[in-house]
Amino acid sequence: SAVAALDEASAALPESERIRTERDRVSSGAVGPREEVPEPEPERPKEDVSALMSMSVSLMDAGDLKGAMRMVDRALAVVPDDPEVNCQKARVVLATGDPEGASFLVENALRRNPGYPGLHLVMALSKEAKGDQRGALSEADRAISAGLDTAEAHRVKGRILEAMGQPAMAASSYARAVALDPDDHDTAEVLARQQVASGNLSGATGTVSRILRRDPGRFSAMI
């Protein structure tokens, strides 16, 4: 019998705790050998979302949109509701020439993160790409009002206002962008041109002087 066989094995190997345990289990009426319980697979470490986001941004800047999408999708697999990761996903989709797809992603992300300023900025970019200037301006204002006081946000608002034929208001937004990023001479040049267009010649002169002080070889600033 199974008990007798286990008794013999236990006598031959008295130090075997496993054999004694099996003998006791069979004696108690358990049927058949004990099933081996597989050890659980070790949990895979979560990916570094910050690193994935940095790689996605770098690849997008380099023009590798497929690579950028792969990186942000990996980040989303870890933190699907993170607003910044969703912002990056929408930016990559927008860069592929799909403003409708980007808008759809932002709308879904805003349901989970209502009022998040970065999402409103990407929505502004999406609406701008679709030619909806008023909608884009509204979204840019919402982003800035919600606390997104960044050079990019003010550049976007300035660009929209410029397209709407509002040079004085555009100049105000560009001026804030330049104040936040003094090394952005491209935006400073646009600021000077909007100041000229709005009749603020002294302001334009001051802007050009500041550009040339910081970058004396920038002759394109001579307007």
Residue pairs with C-beta under 8 A, 6 or more apart in sequence:
2 26
3 23
3 26
3 27
6 19
6 22
6 23
6 26
7 23
9 16
9 19
10 16
10 19
10 20
10 23
13 19
22 33
22 34
25 34
46 78
47 74
47 75
47 77
47 78
49 75
49 78
49 79
49 82
49 85
52 71
52 72
52 74
52 75
52 78
53 71
53 72
53 75
53 84
53 85
53 88
55 67
55 68
55 71
56 67
56 68
56 69
56 71
56 72
56 75
56 88
56 92
57 68
57 88
59 65
59 67
59 68
59 71
60 68
60 91
60 92
60 95
65 92
65 95
65 96
68 92
68 95
69 89
69 92
69 93
72 85
72 88
72 89
72 92
73 89
75 82
75 85
75 88
76 82
76 85
76 86
76 89
79 85
81 109
81 112
81 113
83 109
83 112
83 113
83 116
83 118
83 119
84 118
86 105
86 106
86 108
86 109
86 113
86 119
87 106
87 109
87 118
87 119
87 121
87 122
89 105
90 102
90 103
90 105
90 106
90 109
90 119
90 122
90 126
91 102
91 122
91 125
93 101
93 102
93 105
94 101
94 102
94 122
94 125
94 126
94 129
99 126
99 127
99 129
99 130
100 126
100 130
102 122
102 125
102 126
102 129
103 123
103 126
103 127
103 130
106 119
106 122
106 123
106 126
107 123
109 116
109 119
110 116
110 119
110 120
110 123
113 119
115 146
116 146
117 142
117 143
117 144
117 146
117 147
117 148
117 153
118 143
118 148
120 139
120 140
120 142
120 143
120 146
120 148
121 139
121 140
121 143
121 148
121 152
121 153
121 156
123 139
124 136
124 137
124 138
124 139
124 140
124 143
124 156
124 157
124 160
125 136
125 156
127 133
127 135
127 136
127 139
128 136
128 156
128 159
128 160
128 163
133 160
133 163
133 164
134 164
136 156
136 160
137 157
137 160
137 161
137 164
140 153
140 156
140 157
140 160
141 157
143 153
144 153
144 154
144 157
149 180
150 180
151 177
151 178
151 180
151 181
151 184
151 187
152 177
154 173
154 174
154 176
154 177
154 180
155 173
155 174
155 177
155 184
155 187
157 173
158 170
158 171
158 172
158 173
158 174
158 177
158 187
158 190
158 191
158 194
159 170
161 169
161 170
161 173
162 170
162 190
162 194
167 194
167 195
167 197
167 198
168 194
168 198
168 200
170 194
171 191
171 194
171 195
171 198
171 200
171 203
174 187
174 188
174 190
174 191
174 194
175 191
177 184
177 187
177 191
178 184
178 187
178 188
178 191
178 207
181 187
182 214
183 214
185 211
185 214
185 215
185 218
185 221
188 207
188 210
188 211
188 221
189 211
189 220
189 221
189 223
191 207
192 204
192 207
192 208
192 211
192 221
192 223
193 204
193 223
195 201
195 203
195 204
195 207
196 204
196 223
204 223
208 221
208 222
208 223
211 218
211 221
212 218
212 221
212 222
215 221
